[in-house]
Amino acid sequence: MSNRNRKKGLKGSKGLNVENRYIKRKFDVNKKQYTYGSDDKLPQELIEVLFSSKNAVKGMRKRARYMAAYGFSEPSQNKLDVGNGKSALKLLKAITTQQSIFGGRAYLVMRKGDGTIGGVEEMEFELCRHRGDYIGYNPTFGRTDYNKQKEVKHPIFMGNTITTAQLTKMIKDYDGRSEIFYRFSKDAFSYQFPVPDWFSGEFTVRTDAELDLMAYEQANNAMITSGMLVTYGDDDDQNPGDDGLTASEALDNDLRQFTGRTKDEQGVSNRYKMLRISVGDKAQAPDFIALQNEKVMDSSITFRDAIGRDAIRLFDVNPVLCGYSDASVLGNQQALSNASMELANSVESEQNDIEEDFSILFGGTWQLTKFMPISFIPDKVWEKLTDDEIRAIGGYKPLDKPLNNQV
């Protein structure tokens, strides 16, 4: 690296300028509508940030799993055909994933000729924008060929049943496109559009992703040799040899083999093999200065663990439910049960919102179950349970007759 025009010290260096931010939005006076984030692409940013962190994805999936629970408490409702052969349970699972990622959800509602609902599907929430008096849908959001002009208008959901006159007008006004039921809970953070709570920890998620990337770079870029052989003689950096490379370029290729960037057919590199370099004379022999990175690496392991846990907690999920160890929890059935119960309680308000969605769409009362894969029963209570009661807890059918108090 050239030292030309390089000032001493770090006066010329620039650090990363990071600021906490709130979600900015713009109001188009002519269209009388807000953008979803400053550039109308916040949902795409949410996906990009979230998917960069394996731990954040674990937390998101776990929250969605608890939200969907075991489906609806009425078994027949889970099997209800909501359109195109899809069951209400499958629709529920798709919607809970949307809710966990975006803090909102979207349904595409198809009508029969008499104005009643003929079918419901999940709509790609990230491709929808609430424009005030209609829902905009643009399939090019998040694509390299994004085109603002590709947005089409969909009518806002008008209710469980509409008149044939309303249906006729809607078909005419929106070129036959179906309604979109766009749902989220409004508050100070999510007013014109939903902003999920987990995004308040955006930089925790980004840090988790960067720590994983640093580990990858350490493994891939580390130059590790078992010794150094210094040869004498000038390397020609002007005249290419038979292989089209100068001596200097050939040396660079040799050095690259000692990292993980050059591998053979079996995926093996030359790390830990002997390194050979050439110099003009002994006085030109380079000095190798080892940087003491052990403490940095050791601390990064601890830091990575802590940040990974924090990324999961952004979804109100205890890390032990995602495979992280905790001496105070693992092996303690009651502590595990409490962690599971806390998450089940955390998703109740979102479950209530989804129950309301299904009641509006399909009529009747819809009630979601509570996901409790880990339960704790005190010993005194356990001792009083019958064989059949114990089997019921495990999901087994009753025995025809007791078998020596064995389950």
Number of C-alpha atoms within 10 A of each C-alpha: 3 5 7 6 6 10 10 8 7 8 8 8 7 7 5 5 5 7 7 8 8 9 13 12 16 13 12 10 8 6 9 10 16 19 19 23 18 13 10 15 16 21 22 15 13 18 15 13 18 23 17 18 22 17 23 27 20 21 27 27 18 21 25 23 18 26 32 24 22 16 22 20 14 13 11 9 18 19 15 14 16 22 16 10 9 15 16 22 20 17 18 24 18 17 24 26 21 21 25 24 26 23 20 24 26 21 21 19 26 17 17 12 11 13 18 18 19 15 18 23 22 19 20 17 20 24 18 24 24 21 19 13 12 17 21 19 22 20 16 15 20 16 9 7 8 12 12 11 8 12 17 16 22 25 20 21 17 14 14 15 16 14 12 14 11 13 20 13 13 19 15 11 13 15 12 14 17 18 24 27 22 20 19 20 14 12 11 6 14 16 11 20 24 21 25 17 17 24 18 15 16 17 15 21 27 19 19 25 23 15 19 18 13 14 15 12 12 14 13 15 14 14 17 15 15 9 11 12 9 16 14 14 13 13 16 14 12 11 11 14 11 7 7 10 16 17 18 18 16 18 15 12 13 16 17 17 19 23 21 20 15 17 14 9 6 6 9 12 18 21 20 13 14 13 19 14 18 19 15 12 12 12 8 13 14 11 6 7 6 6 6 8 9 9 9 9 14 10 12 17 15 11 15 18 14 12 21 25 22 22 31 28 18 20 27 19 25 22 20 17 17 15 10 12 12 11 8 9 15 15 11 13 14 16 16 21 17 17 18 22 18 14 21 21 14 17 22 16 11 18 23 14 15 24 18 17 18 16 15 15 21 20 11 9 12 20 17 19 18 20 19 14 11 14 14 13 11 8 8 8 8 12 10 10 11 13 17 18 16 17 16 12 10 10 9 12 11 14 11 7 9 12 9 7 9 8 15
